Amino acid sequence: MPIALRTDFDADSCRAAARRSKDGPQARRLLALAAIYEGSSRGEAARIGGVTIQIVRDWVVKFNAQGPDGLMCVAAVPNWRRRDCI
């Protein structure tokens, strides 16, 4: 059973946050989650995000815990150590 997305957001609010974002990877993640809110499968969201289903699951966990800010790349971490900046 997939982890449910938080209920205080929807597809439109995810897309709005993606438009406001200055972080390209964060915007891509938000657009993938917007597709899930609209009823797409996690596999389709993975294709939109260019990642695996497991990574989409990680995004859902971070989004549920921290909202859109949880999907940002942390610039203080060197590129080779960024697991979440895929």
C-alpha positions in Angstrom: 0.0 0.0 0.0 1.5 3.4 -1.0 2.1 6.1 1.6 -0.7 8.7 1.3 0.1 12.3 0.5 -0.8 15.0 3.0 -4.3 16.3 2.7 -3.6 20.0 3.2 -2.2 20.2 -0.4 -3.6 19.2 -3.8 -2.4 19.2 -7.4 -3.0 22.9 -7.9 -1.1 23.9 -4.8 1.8 21.7 -5.8 1.9 23.2 -9.2 1.8 26.7 -7.8 4.7 25.9 -5.4 6.6 24.5 -8.4 6.0 27.7 -10.4 7.3 29.8 -7.4 10.3 27.6 -6.8 13.8 28.8 -7.9 15.1 25.2 -7.4 14.7 23.2 -10.6 14.8 19.8 -8.9 12.3 20.9 -6.3 9.9 22.0 -9.0 10.3 18.6 -10.8 9.5 16.8 -7.6 6.5 18.9 -6.9 5.2 18.3 -10.4 5.6 14.6 -9.9 3.6 14.8 -6.7 0.9 16.9 -8.4 0.4 14.0 -10.8 -0.1 11.6 -7.9 -2.7 14.0 -6.4 -4.5 13.9 -9.8 -4.6 10.1 -9.6 -1.6 9.0 -11.6 0.3 6.0 -10.5 3.6 6.2 -8.6 5.2 4.7 -11.7 3.9 7.6 -13.8 5.2 10.1 -11.2 8.6 8.4 -11.4 8.6 8.8 -15.1 7.7 12.5 -14.8 10.4 13.0 -12.2 13.0 10.9 -14.1 13.6 8.6 -11.1 12.6 5.2 -9.7 9.4 4.5 -7.7 11.5 4.2 -4.5 12.8 7.8 -4.9 9.2 9.0 -5.4 8.4 7.2 -2.1 11.2 9.1 -0.4 9.8 12.4 -1.9 6.4 11.6 -0.5 7.8 10.9 3.0 9.8 14.2 2.9 6.8 16.2 1.5 4.5 14.8 4.2 7.0 15.7 6.9 8.1 19.2 5.7 5.9 20.3 2.9 7.4 21.7 -0.3 10.6 22.8 1.6 11.4 19.2 2.3 11.9 18.7 -1.5 14.6 21.3 -1.9 18.3 20.4 -2.6 20.5 21.3 0.2 23.4 23.3 -1.4 25.6 22.9 1.6 26.1 19.2 0.9 28.6 18.4 -1.9 27.1 17.0 -5.1 28.6 13.5 -4.7 26.9 13.2 -1.3 23.4 14.4 -2.3 21.3 11.3 -2.3 18.0 13.4 -2.4 19.1 15.6 -5.3 18.2 13.2 -8.0 
